[in-house]
Amino acid sequence: MSSQDIPEENLPTGQDTAHGTVSVADEKHPFADPGLPPHEHRIQDIDEKAARRSERTVALLFTLSMLATVGFIASYVSIPHDKSIYVFPIGHISALNFALGLTLGAALFCIGAGAVHWARTLMSDAEMTDERHAIAAPQDVRAKVLEDFRQGAKESALGRRKLIRNTMLGALTLVPLSGVILLRDLGPLPGTSLRHTLWAKGKRLVNMNTNEPLKAEDISVGSLTFAKPDGLEETDEDFQTQIAKSALMIIRLQPDNIKDKQELEWSHQGIVAYSKICTHVGCPISLYEQQTHHALCPCHQSTFDLSDGARVIFGPAGHALPQLRIGVDSEGYLQALGDFEEPVGPAFWERG
């Protein structure tokens, strides 16, 4: 129960508590309103030279933030990833990580320190009290809030102190560039790599299980074999990247069962080769139904008819599996007659 809840006629006489003074009787009351202490003016409120010094300090902090952001970008571009420096007592650490952390931390700290110093030395620090009100504010309260906002904007002197305003806007504009620069680490730029694989004319088809080149007689009718380009080994540094684009499904059909004329021309004695990578989200296709010649992706059940150009007959996949044109070399080994004519993988057409 506060003193405001006590009937007015029962309150002890004395000075108004709203102005920071209470009576002797109120001081003895356990819930008496202590009021506000007398307002003390800061040096910046009464000395314009001190206010100018604070303004220059805030501007200096914002300027340092801008310089730190420029340093962040310069460090990212110029410092090699493999360079290290010795920092006591941590030891050897990445020079790039150290520079990026130091410059980005300085940029963010200077913005925060500048804002705090601005608020503590130049903005109004007079304390105000207000009665509690319902959540749904009446119109007069809304008008008062807008008026208080305008008053606060006026007291911040943002329009008058252009040096602070301009340097703050500069710091806030530059610091997001740090995040934009970091997007570069999401991976190498794809360039034309999405349109090309390791397959090329004369590249032999190698069984992924036995690691041996495949001959036509190794493929029986109705069987499913997985193949990779000759020369691609699991020990290669970029094996996962390359196999994700180059993995093949090898199926042998009766030539009479092949409906698509182009598919028949690109095959060898009924042996067709299609990308193993589903065109939905890139899952490896591994299920084959011999009687219907359908290949099924186990992730989301996209189904492709391998006897009809691997077109989609069910599921969320957006387009058919790319086919690889194959033939045999002088020794009877299956070989590619070129690269895929369509990019492999999911959602390529949506990406352009």
N, C-alpha and C positions, 0 to 999 in steps of 0.2 A: 504494500500500500504506500503510495507516494504522497507527498504533501499536496499534490493536485487533487487527490481523492478525498481529502479532508474538507468538510464544508468551509466555505470562505469565512463565515463568522467565527469558526473555531480556530483559525490560524492565528498564531502569535503575531503581534504587531511588529513591524520592522520594515526594512527596505526590500524592494522588489528583488526576488531571487533570480529573475531572468537577466539581471544586469550584473550578476556575480556576487551579490551581497545577501546574507541571510541574518536573521535576528538571533539573539542568544537562545531563545526558546527553540528555534528551528534546529540549532546546532545540537541540542540535546535529544531531538527526535531521531529514532533509529533509521527512519526512511526519509529524512529531510532532504530536499533538493540542495546539493552543495553549490549549485550555480557554476558559472564559468570564471576562470581566473581572469584578471585584467589583461587585456591585449597589449602585448609588447611589440613595438614596431622593430623591424629588422633594419640593419644599416642601409640595405638597398632601398628601403621604403622612403628614407629621408635624405639619402645622398646619391645623387645621380651618377657621380663618378664610380661609386661602389656598384651601382646597377650596371654601368658600362663594363666594369671588370667582369662581373658575372656573365654578362652577355658574351663577352669575348671568350670566357672559359667554356661556355656551352658550345659556341661556334667552333672552338678548337677541338673539343671532343668529337663533334660531328665530322669535322674535317679529318681527324685521325681515323675515324671509322671508314671514311671514303678511301683513304690511303691504304688501310689494312685490307679492304676489299680488292683494291687493285693489286696489292701484294699477293693476295690469295690466288687471283687469276694468273698472275705472272709466275708464281711458284708452280701451279698446276701445269703450265705450259712448258716451263724451262727445266725443272728439276727431274732428272731421270728416276725411274721407279726403283732401280737397283742400287741407288746411292744411299749410303748410310753415314751417320755422324755419331760422335760419342758425346753423350749428355750425362754429366755426373749428377746423381749417383746411379742413374738408370742403366747406363752402358750404351752399347751401340743400338741405335734405332733408325728407322727409315727417315731419311732427310725430307722426303716429300710429305710423309704423314706429319712430321714435326712442324714443317712450314705451314701446311694447310691448317692444322689445329691451332697454331699460334696466331696466324693472321685472321682466321674466322672468329676465334675467341676474342681477339682484340676489337674486331669490327662490331661484334654484338655488344661487348662490354661498353665501348665508347658511346654507342647509341643509348644504352640504358643509363650510363652515368650522366650523359648530357641531359637526358630527360629528367632524371632525379634532381640534378643541380638546378635546372631551369625551374622546376616546380618549387623547390625549397627556397630559392633566393629571389625569383622574379614574379612568380604567380602569387595571387592573393592568398594569405594564410589566416585570414580572419575566420574564427569559428562561428558557426551559426547553429541555432536550434530550431526545431520544427516539431509540431505535434504529429503523433502517429495518425494515420488515416487509413481508410479502407483501401483494399487492393485496387478496386475500380475507382480511379481518381476522378473527381468531378471536374467540370470544365475550367473552373477558376484555378484549380491546382495545376492542370495541364498548362494553362496560360502562365502560371508562376514558374513552372519548370522551364518553359521556353524562355521566359525572361531571365531566369537564373543562368541558363545556358548562354544567352547572349551576353549577359554580364560577365560570365566567366571567360568567354571568348575575348571580350573587350579587355578584361584585366590581364589576360595572358600576353597582351601586346604583340600577338602574332603578326598583325598587320603593320604595326609600327616598327617592330624590331625585325627588319627585313634580313639582317645578317643571320640571325638564328633560324628564321623560316627557310631561307634558301639553303643553308648548310644542312639543316635537318632533312629537307626534302631530297637533297643530294645523297645523304647517307642512306635514307630509307629506299631510295631508288636503286642504289648500287648493291646493297647487301643481298638482295634476292638473286643477283647474278651468281653468287657462290653456289646456290642450289642448282641453278641451270647448268653451270659448268660441271657439277658432279654427275649430271645425267650422262655425260660422256663415258662414265665408267660402267654403264649398263652393258657394254660390249662393243666390239669393233663394228664400224659402219658396214652394212651388208654389201653395199656396192651392187655388183652383178652376181654375187655368190648364190643368191636364191634361184637364179636361172640356170646354173651350171652345176654338174656333179663330176665325179672322177671318170665317168663313162666316156669313152672316145672310140673312134674307129680302130679296130684291131685289139681292143682290150678284152682279154679272156674272162669268161664267167667262172668263178671259183666257188666250190661248195663251201658254205659257211661252217659246216660241221667237220668235214674232213680236210679242208684247206687244200683240196686238189682241184685242178681244172676239170670242167665238165665236158663230156662228149655227148652227142645226141643219144647214143645207145644207153647212157647212164640214166636217162629219164624215161620212165615207163608211163604208159597211158593212165591217167587218173591220179598220178602222184603229184605231190607238192614238194618242191625243193627250194631252199633259200640260198641265194648267191650274193657274192660281193665282187668288186673289181679286182683283178689280178694286181698284186703288189701292195694292197691295203692290209696291214697287219695290226693285230690288237695292241702291239707294243708302240705303235705310232702315237705321237703326241696328240694329233688331231683325229684319232680314230673315231671317237664318239661323234664328232661333228660330221665327219665324212660318211660314216655308215648310216647316220640319220637321214642322209640325202640319197645314198647310193644303194641301199639294201633292195634286193630283188626277190620276187616270187616267180619261180619257174614251174609252169604247169604244162603237161602234154595232153592235148585234146585230139580227138579224131578230126582230121581236116574238115570232114563233112559237118561236124558240129559247130564249127566257127561261123557265126552269122555275119560278122562285120568283115567286109572285103579288105579294108586296110589292115585289120588285125591279121588276116590270113597272109597278106603280102609281107608283113613285118615279122612273121613267124618262120620257123624252120621245121618242116615235117610235122606240123601241129604243135610244136613247142613254142609257147608264148612267154614273154617276160614282162612283168608289170612291177611298178614300184610297190614296195611293201608298206609304205607310209600312208596311213589313212588320210584322206583329204578333209577330215572333220577337224580333229585336234592333234593329229600327228601320231596316233598310237600305231604300234607295229601290228599288222594284220597277220594272224597265225592260224585261222580256222578255214578249212576248205571242205565243201560238200561235193563229193565226186559226182553224184548222180545229176545234180542240177548245175554243176559248174559255178557255184556261188562261193565267193570268199566273204567271210564275216569278220568284222572288227570286234574284238571282245569288249572294248570299252563302252561303246554306245550303240552297238548292234547295227552299224551301217553295213549294208550288204551290197556287193558288187557282182555283176554277171560277167564272168571272165570269158564267156563264149560270145559276148556281144559288146566288145570294146571296154569291158570293165565299167560299164555304166552303173549308176546308183539305182537300185530298185527298192531300197528301203533304208530308212534311218536319216540322220541329220547331215550326212556328208553332202558337200555342195557340188562336187563335180567328180567325173570318172577318174580312175587311177591312170596316171601317165604310163604309156607303153614304151618299151625300149625295143628298137629294131635290132634283130639278131641274125646271125648266120654262122657258118663254120669256116675255120681257116684251113690251110693246106694239110694240117695234121688231124683234122676232124674234130677239133675242139670248138665248142660254142664260143662265139665272140660277139661283141657289140659292133654295130655298124655306124655308131655315132652316139651322141648324148641324147637324153630325153628332149623331145621337142617342146614339151610343156614343163613348167616348173613343178617340182614335187612338193608335197607337204600341204598343210592346212591353210585355208583362208587366204591363199595367195592372191586370188583375183580380187578379194575385198581390199587388199593392200596395194593393188595396182601392179 
